[in-house]
Amino acid sequence: MASSPSFSMCTLNRDSFAIKAINFNKVFKCNVSNLLNKLPVQAKLSADFIYSRLLISGKSPKWEQSQRLSRNGMQCCALEIEDVPTFTRGKKFQLDDVIEAQQFDRDTLSAIFEVAREMENIEKKSPGSQILKGYLMATLFYEPSTRTRLSFESAMKRLGGEVLTTENAREFSSAAKGETLEDTIRTVEGYTDIIVMRHFESGAAKRAAATAGIPIINAGDGPGQHPTQALLDVYTVEREIGKLDGIRVGLVGDLANGRTVRSLAYLLAKYQDVKIYFVSPDVVKMKDDIKDYLTSRGVEWEESADLMEVASKCDVVYQTRIQRERFGERIDLYEEARGKYIVDKDVLKVMQKHAVVMHPLPRLDEITVDVDADPRAAYFRQAKNGLYIRMALLKLLLVGW
């Protein structure tokens, strides 16, 4: 492997090596006892420590042992390896589809956010971009949408692409005649280069992706997930708060049916020292699968019935509406949940000065209108950020980095 002027730091994670580039040439110390205990082979530590280095040959790392050093520590020269960025301009995007928040790792998120910032510059300074000239996007929406559908269509057009749209596919497409989702996808993919789909059934986006030979973007699948909303939410938090590690987030409202909060929880788990508070009426509490996932990732979470107390601690208060359409005939349960937790000026008074209020929109009465004038009301800036994230995703899925 060719050497480069930059060195890399190697860490051992169970039975695989993770190599992370650093920008300086430096000798570093490592704890050999801990290292040997973590190796996927049996190893013994002699009275004297052994000087070692990691050799990369093909895909398999190997340790080479040489001279002995003192038993107080071992100095290891960092490896000189070729630095091949994962996100090289012009390379293919790592994902074929955008279906769920779990698809993204932290490095990919950071790279997408960089592209989103480029898209913001294009939108503001370079109208008439032709990055996606010649490409067609179909929006296939089986549920109502304003922001998501229009922001995707705006994103495509601002990059020079064209749009085919179906606003209410559940009622005004062949689905009303009984056509299966799979048949619809096979048909529509013949007319377009990418499909953005919202569906009323959880798991529908996965079915579409398994059927299609072109990229599918999940724009919300029932109470399942809404990954592009989560991406723009995390992007907004970074822009507003200035960091993603060490933040405190309060998720408020309909946590049982809210696909936005589910996807957001998955993404927040990628970051360090995050704590999530769940504030909701009993009938719409966060489901156990999300709680179990957060626990498995070492993310601290807490359920609370006191919105004022949670708001005073949080960097982000993420409010959501109680979704009447998810209650079916149980209107009594909807009325029981609605209006229990409202963000108003009293909540703003206890919030920290740097904190923000976010909402995926649309809102009903869960955030009072007089909150809008406060600079901590970030939900309309949040909606605008959706344009940049979706421009970035369309560019990445269709033409790559």
Number of C-alpha atoms within 10 A of each C-alpha: 10 7 11 13 11 16 22 22 16 14 13 13 11 10 10 12 13 12 14 11 17 13 10 11 14 13 11 11 12 13 11 17 13 9 13 14 14 15 14 11 8 8 12 8 11 8 8 13 18 20 19 18 16 16 15 13 9 7 6 9 12 12 11 11 11 10 8 12 13 12 12 8 16 19 17 15 18 20 20 18 18 15 16 9 8 14 16 11 10 10 12 16 20 15 13 16 24 23 27 25 21 14 14 19 12 13 12 15 16 13 13 21 23 15 20 24 16 14 24 19 13 17 18 8 10 13 12 12 16 13 15 19 14 10 18 18 23 22 25 24 22 23 18 15 15 10 16 24 21 13 20 25 23 19 24 25 21 23 24 18 20 19 18 14 16 16 18 15 20 19 12 12 16 14 15 11 10 9 11 11 17 15 14 17 22 15 12 17 19 11 13 17 18 24 28 24 25 27 23 17 14 15 18 21 28 17 14 25 21 13 17 21 15 19 22 26 27 26 27 31 24 21 20 22 27 26 29 25 27 25 25 24 28 20 26 22 22 14 15 18 14 11 13 18 15 12 19 22 25 27 28 30 29 28 27 22 24 23 21 24 29 26 23 23 21 21 23 24 23 20 16 13 15 18 20 22 22 25 25 26 22 14 13 19 17 24 12 10 10 15 18 12 14 20 13 11 13 14 20 16 17 12 15 15 16 12 21 16 13 27 27 18 18 23 23 27 26 25 27 26 25 29 19 17 10 17 13 9 10 10 13 9 15 19 12 12 21 19 17 14 23 19 22 16 16 11 18 20 12 14 23 15 11 13 24 24 26 25 23 22 16 11 14 14 14 20 22 13 13 9 17 16 8 12 12 19 19 20 21 14 13 24 21 15 23 26 26 26 28 25 28 25 26 22 21 20 22 18 15 18 20
